[in-house]
Amino acid sequence: MFLRCKTRKKDGKTHRYWSVVENCRRKGGGMVQRHVLYLGEINDAQRAA
């Protein structure tokens, strides 16, 4: 499992949205990434706390 950050520019500001993602192996041998948990936007003040 790992954290994935998606950035988006909205109204001239940069917003970062975080989610927890897991790698899963398929029966055919391929790998897919499964979205486990959406954490939402974590701004700099929340990150410092």
Sine and cosine of phi, psi and omega as CSV:
sin_phi,cos_phi,sin_psi,cos_psi,sin_omega,cos_omega
0.00,0.00,0.52,-0.86,0.02,-1.00
-0.44,-0.90,0.25,-0.97,0.04,-1.00
-1.00,-0.01,0.67,-0.74,0.08,-1.00
-0.88,-0.48,0.73,-0.69,0.00,-1.00
-0.94,-0.35,0.78,-0.63,0.11,-0.99
-0.92,-0.39,0.80,-0.59,0.02,-1.00
-0.97,-0.25,0.56,-0.83,-0.02,-1.00
-0.57,-0.82,0.70,-0.71,0.09,-1.00
-1.00,-0.10,0.81,-0.59,-0.02,-1.00
-0.65,-0.76,0.82,-0.57,0.00,-1.00
0.83,0.56,0.60,0.80,0.02,-1.00
0.98,0.19,0.00,1.00,0.01,-1.00
-0.93,-0.36,0.46,-0.89,0.05,-1.00
-0.99,-0.14,0.81,-0.58,0.03,-1.00
-0.91,-0.41,0.67,-0.74,0.02,-1.00
-0.91,-0.41,0.81,-0.59,0.02,-1.00
-0.91,-0.42,0.72,-0.70,-0.12,-0.99
-0.91,-0.42,0.56,-0.83,0.10,-1.00
-0.53,-0.85,0.38,-0.93,0.05,-1.00
-0.99,-0.14,0.78,-0.62,-0.08,-1.00
-0.82,-0.57,0.56,-0.83,-0.02,-1.00
-0.80,-0.59,0.64,-0.77,0.09,-1.00
-1.00,0.08,0.75,-0.67,0.03,-1.00
-0.80,-0.60,0.69,-0.73,0.03,-1.00
-1.00,-0.03,0.73,-0.68,0.03,-1.00
-1.00,0.05,0.28,-0.96,-0.01,-1.00
-0.88,0.48,-0.57,0.82,-0.01,-1.00
-0.97,0.25,-0.05,1.00,0.03,-1.00
0.98,-0.21,-0.13,0.99,0.01,-1.00
-0.99,0.17,0.21,-0.98,-0.01,-1.00
-0.88,-0.48,0.69,-0.72,0.08,-1.00
-0.80,-0.60,0.41,-0.91,0.05,-1.00
-0.95,-0.31,0.81,-0.58,-0.08,-1.00
-0.96,-0.28,0.78,-0.63,0.04,-1.00
-0.97,0.24,0.88,-0.48,-0.08,-1.00
-0.99,-0.17,-0.74,0.67,-0.11,-0.99
-0.52,-0.85,0.74,-0.67,0.07,-1.00
-0.99,-0.13,0.86,-0.52,-0.04,-1.00
-1.00,-0.07,-0.36,0.93,0.01,-1.00
1.00,0.06,-0.32,-0.95,-0.04,-1.00
-1.00,0.09,0.77,-0.64,0.08,-1.00
-0.86,-0.51,0.94,-0.34,-0.04,-1.00
-1.00,0.09,0.01,-1.00,-0.10,-1.00
-0.91,0.42,-0.59,0.81,0.01,-1.00
-0.92,0.39,-0.64,0.77,0.03,-1.00
-0.93,0.37,-0.61,0.79,-0.01,-1.00
-0.91,0.42,-0.63,0.77,0.00,-1.00
-0.92,0.39,-0.55,0.84,0.00,-1.00
-0.96,0.29,0.00,0.00,0.00,0.00
